[in-house]
Amino acid sequence: MPCLKIMTNLSKNKIPVDFVEKIIPILAKSVRKPEEKFVCIISGDNPIHMFGDSKSPGAVATLESIGNLGTDENKIIIQALSVFIKKELGIVPERFFLTFYDLEKYNVGVSGTTVDTFE
């Protein structure tokens, strides 16, 4: 159950209403997991200071996944997401900061239990 959380300093009204629906197929392809497994949230109007600049449009994000992350995989994911973020939000790749978290099944909970119990 991969989860992408994005915080941006763009105002909420500049985030396309269909942003989440449009990013899910990009995530599914680059993370190699089914679309229906993804959770995604984007939050606007967040003060962000990045690389000595707090005025330019920027975004800070985390991607959490049980597997399918790693040295080579993360390069593919950041490339795909950077292109999408630039196209949809106008945020250049140099102002998009993404951290990756490869989680263990026992560290993810849903439906009142942890994912390791679904095996």
Secondary structure, DSSP 4 states (H G I P E B T S, - for coil): --EEEEEESS-GGGS-TTHHHHHHHHHHHHHTS-GGG-EEEEE-S----BTTBSSS--EEEEEEESSS-SHHHHHHHHHHHHHHHHHHH---GGGEEEEEEE--GGG-EETTEEGGGG-
